[in-house]
Amino acid sequence: MLKDYHTHHPNPAGGTICAVTMDDWERVATTPGMRPAFGVHPWHAHEVDAAELAFALDEWLSRHPSAEVGETGLDAADAHAATLEQQRLLLHIHLGAAFRHDRLVHLHGVRAWPELLSILKERARCNTLPRVLLHAWNGSHELAREFLALGAIFSVGARELSHSRAQERYARIPENRLFPESDDAPKEWPRTLALFRLLRSGLK
């Protein structure tokens, strides 16, 4: 059975359950059958002290050796653009912790994939790039190719898979680099799996 690669809710199929705030960490750490991911969503970046986050991430990742990092990333939509400077600071904290602890980090990108690519490329040049998952991926073939070259994997949910150009959008991403997610819509998981399998059958 395919697992849920990025969700914020328990899923009987298993998978990774991502935090959105630091207050959320205990919940995700104790959700049965799920792998926790510790992080602060960019929508909540303005609520967090960077130093506190840095110390806490190291502590929680040390206590939970199988945990991942996230959700983190950048959101340049109008509603969140005013906090981009803080988002960038917290993003680097998450990426640094993921690299030090050798964990996968879940990245959110709204109107920000090119900037995220630039940040990851710089880390690759400095040999400090962790493993990354780009969640709710909806970028171009050109961007996907560059992220793939950095070792990225991608997750997509019902929203992305329902797009009229889904087959074209995901045709060039290898099967072992593209995975299903339910994100914030647990009731959509059966539909997500059906759409994901349909996509895969159409790409073969």
Number of C-alpha atoms within 10 A of each C-alpha: 6 12 17 28 24 29 27 21 21 18 20 11 12 17 20 27 30 32 26 22 19 19 10 15 20 13 15 23 19 11 14 13 14 23 21 28 30 30 28 28 24 28 19 16 25 16 12 15 11 17 10 10 17 16 12 15 22 17 11 16 22 12 10 14 11 14 25 23 29 30 27 30 30 28 23 17 13 8 9 17 14 13 17 19 13 18 27 20 12 27 26 17 21 27 28 20 20 26 20 13 19 17 20 21 28 30 25 21 22 16 14 15 24 14 13 21 16 12 16 21 18 13 17 13 9 9 10 16 21 24 17 22 26 24 25 23 23 22 17 11 15 10 14 23 14 14 23 15 10 17 14 20 23 27 22 24 28 22 14 19 25 15 12 9 10 16 16 12 18 24 15 13 15 12 13 8 13 21 20 25 29 27 23 12 15 16 10 15 20 12 15 24 22 13 19 23 14 13 18 15 9 10 14 7
